[in-house]
Amino acid sequence: LYRRTDKLICTSIRMRDEFVSDFLISSSVIDILANPVDVESIESSSKAVKRFDKGGVCYIASGRLTFQKGFERLLYWFSKIEDKRSTLTILGEGVLKDELMQQTESLNIQNRVKFTGFCDNPWKWYAGADAFLLSSRWEGMPNSVLESLVCGTPVIVTEESGGIKEISEQKINNSVVIVSGAQQFIKAMNSVKIKNQN
C-alpha cells in the first residue's frame, strides 16, 4: 500500500530515506513530522524526582520488554561496567520480563537492577537518573529519548536507534552519545558522571 499512497508521513529523515531506498517510494510524497513532545507537562511531572540509588551512577531505560528493545544485551553491558555501585532501573512491561529477571540473577546484578513495570509518570525517573540508555535494535524516533533530554538527562543510544542522529547533530550540550557495538556502549556508560556532583 505504501506505493499507492498520496502522502506518507515519517517521523525522521532516516525513516524517509529508508522508505525511498527500501520501498522505492518517491520522496515527493513524503513529509516529515517530528514526534511531539509536551515540554511543559514533562517538566512539571518530573519535579518530584525518583532515583534507585546505591551510591553510584543511576541509569534508566524504558520500553516494551521485547527483542526489538535489546534489554537482554543492555543487562549484559551493564554487568560489565566498572562501578559496581551503579544501578539500572527499567520501566515497562513485556513478554520477556521473566527471562530478563532471570538473566539479572545469572549475571549476579539482581540487587542493582530494578524492574518497575508500567509507569504513568516515567519522567520523574528520567529526571532522577544520570543517563538514559537505549539499546534498541531498530527505532523510528523514540519519544523516550526526547523526553529524557527535556528532563535534563543525557542519553546513550545504539546507532540502530532511528533518527537520534538528527537530534545529536543539533549539539544539545553534547547530551546525546551514539555508539556502535558493545564495547563502545560500555565505555560510554563508564564515562557517565553523577548529576550535581563536583
Secondary structure, 3 states (H helix, E strand, C coil): CHHHCCCEEECCHHHHHHHHHHCCCCHHHEEECCCCCCHHHHHHHCCCCCCCCCCCCEEEEECCCCHHHCHHHHHHHHHCCCCCCCEEEEECCCCCHHHHHHHHHHCCCCCCEEEEECCCCCHHHHHHCCEEEECCCCCCCCHHHHHHHHCCCCEEEECCCCCHHHHHCCCCCCCEEEECCHHHHHHHHHCCCCCCCC
